[in-house]
């Protein structure tokens, strides 16, 4: 492959997928600045490997990098601070108060449970893919998400958070 061809493909991938990866990173870490750092690291790592990545697996590979970067960041940091102000508001969608409550409930989870919930319910990935991304068994994904949802329900005063 000619260098200019794969660089053009990478630029197009960045243009299309940067924003969804930022949302994933924000859902994992709860901070836009950290999310931007995680996504920037993701694209640096993707760029280094781009010529060897199969087109059909690039999204899964990018998500894997974001999740691993988040988990590494959490291990190094060990503490998470809650934001004083709510995050930027998306146009339309859920009630901002409810969104903030869900983000606070997510912030109360451990990094692995949070990653499992975000990948399973916000990214809408199947259990098998979440297990692969996190390097755990499918049963562990199911038990971790069940425990996390139970914990979030308690934090949200019994609000239902079931996958339909």
C-alpha positions as CSV (number, residue, x, y, z in Angstrom):
1,X,0.0,0.0,0.0
2,X,1.3,3.4,-0.9
3,X,1.9,5.6,2.2
4,X,-0.3,8.4,1.0
5,X,-3.2,6.0,0.5
6,X,-3.1,4.6,4.1
7,X,-2.6,8.1,5.5
8,X,-5.7,9.3,3.7
9,X,-7.6,6.4,5.0
10,X,-6.4,7.2,8.5
11,X,-7.4,10.8,8.2
12,X,-10.9,9.8,7.0
13,X,-11.2,7.3,9.9
14,X,-10.2,10.1,12.4
15,X,-12.7,12.5,10.9
16,X,-15.6,9.9,11.2
17,X,-14.7,8.2,14.5
18,X,-13.0,10.8,16.7
19,X,-16.3,12.1,18.2
20,X,-17.8,8.7,19.0
21,X,-14.5,7.7,20.6
22,X,-14.5,10.9,22.6
23,X,-18.0,10.0,23.9
24,X,-16.9,6.5,24.8
25,X,-13.8,7.9,26.6
26,X,-16.0,10.5,28.4
27,X,-18.4,7.8,29.5
28,X,-15.5,5.8,30.9
29,X,-13.7,8.6,32.7
30,X,-16.4,11.3,33.3
31,X,-14.0,14.2,32.4
32,X,-13.8,15.8,28.9
33,X,-10.1,16.7,29.3
34,X,-9.1,13.2,30.3
35,X,-11.4,11.8,27.5
36,X,-9.6,14.0,25.0
37,X,-6.2,12.7,26.3
38,X,-7.4,9.1,26.0
39,X,-8.6,9.6,22.4
40,X,-5.4,11.4,21.4
41,X,-3.4,8.5,22.8
42,X,-5.7,6.1,20.9
43,X,-5.1,7.8,17.6
44,X,-1.4,7.9,18.1
45,X,-1.4,4.2,18.7
46,X,-3.7,3.6,15.8
47,X,-1.5,5.6,13.5
48,X,1.6,3.6,14.4
49,X,-0.2,0.3,13.5
50,X,-2.6,1.6,10.8
51,X,-1.1,-0.2,7.8
52,X,-1.4,-3.6,9.6
53,X,-4.9,-3.2,11.0
54,X,-7.6,-5.1,9.1
55,X,-10.4,-2.8,8.0
56,X,-13.1,-4.9,9.6
57,X,-11.5,-4.9,13.0
58,X,-10.3,-1.2,13.3
59,X,-13.3,-0.1,15.4
60,X,-12.9,-2.9,17.9
61,X,-9.1,-2.2,18.0
62,X,-9.8,1.5,18.6
63,X,-12.2,0.7,21.5
64,X,-9.7,-1.7,22.9
65,X,-7.1,1.0,23.0
66,X,-9.5,3.5,24.7
67,X,-10.5,1.0,27.3
68,X,-7.0,-0.1,28.1
69,X,-5.8,3.6,28.2
70,X,-8.7,4.3,30.6
71,X,-7.9,1.4,32.9
72,X,-4.2,2.3,32.9
73,X,-5.0,5.9,33.7
74,X,-7.3,4.7,36.6
75,X,-4.7,2.4,38.1
76,X,-2.1,5.3,38.0
77,X,-4.5,7.8,39.4
78,X,-6.6,5.7,41.9
79,X,-8.9,8.6,42.7
80,X,-11.6,10.3,40.6
81,X,-12.9,13.7,41.3
82,X,-16.5,14.6,40.6
83,X,-17.1,17.6,38.3
84,X,-18.4,20.8,39.8
85,X,-20.3,21.6,36.6
86,X,-22.3,19.3,34.4
87,X,-20.7,18.1,31.1
88,X,-21.5,19.8,27.8
89,X,-25.1,19.1,26.8
90,X,-25.9,17.1,23.8
91,X,-28.7,18.4,21.5
92,X,-31.9,16.6,22.3
93,X,-31.8,13.3,24.2
94,X,-32.3,12.6,27.8
95,X,-33.2,15.0,30.6
96,X,-29.9,16.7,31.7
97,X,-30.6,16.0,35.4
98,X,-31.1,12.3,34.7
99,X,-27.9,12.2,32.5
100,X,-25.9,13.9,35.3
101,X,-27.3,11.4,37.9
102,X,-26.3,8.5,35.6
103,X,-22.8,9.9,35.2
104,X,-22.5,10.3,39.0
105,X,-23.7,6.7,39.5
106,X,-21.1,5.6,36.9
107,X,-18.4,7.5,38.8
108,X,-19.2,5.5,41.9
109,X,-18.3,2.2,40.1
110,X,-14.9,0.7,40.0
111,X,-13.0,1.0,36.7
112,X,-13.7,-2.5,35.5
113,X,-17.4,-2.4,36.3
114,X,-17.7,1.1,34.8
115,X,-15.9,-0.1,31.6
116,X,-18.3,-3.1,31.4
117,X,-21.4,-1.0,31.8
118,X,-20.3,1.6,29.3
119,X,-19.3,-0.9,26.7
120,X,-22.3,-3.1,27.2
121,X,-25.1,-0.5,27.5
122,X,-23.8,2.8,26.1
123,X,-21.8,1.4,23.3
124,X,-24.3,-1.5,22.9
125,X,-21.7,-4.1,22.4
126,X,-22.5,-7.8,22.8
127,X,-21.3,-9.6,25.9
128,X,-18.7,-11.6,23.9
129,X,-17.1,-8.4,22.5
130,X,-17.0,-6.7,25.9
131,X,-15.3,-9.9,27.4
132,X,-12.7,-9.7,24.6
133,X,-12.1,-6.0,25.1
134,X,-11.7,-6.4,28.9
135,X,-9.8,-9.7,28.7
136,X,-12.3,-11.4,31.0
137,X,-14.8,-14.2,30.5
138,X,-18.4,-13.7,29.3
139,X,-19.7,-14.8,32.7
140,X,-17.5,-12.2,34.4
141,X,-19.0,-9.5,32.1
142,X,-22.5,-10.6,33.0
143,X,-21.8,-10.7,36.8
144,X,-19.9,-7.4,36.8
145,X,-22.6,-5.6,34.8
146,X,-25.3,-7.1,37.0
147,X,-23.5,-5.9,40.2
148,X,-22.8,-2.5,38.6
149,X,-26.4,-2.1,37.6
150,X,-27.5,-3.0,41.1
151,X,-25.1,-0.5,42.6
152,X,-26.3,2.2,40.1
153,X,-29.9,1.5,40.9
154,X,-29.2,2.1,44.6
155,X,-27.4,5.3,43.7
156,X,-30.2,6.4,41.5
157,X,-32.9,5.6,44.1
158,X,-34.2,2.5,42.3
159,X,-34.3,4.0,38.8
160,X,-34.6,1.1,36.2
161,X,-31.5,0.7,34.0
162,X,-32.3,-2.4,32.0
163,X,-31.2,-3.2,28.5
164,X,-34.1,-3.6,26.2
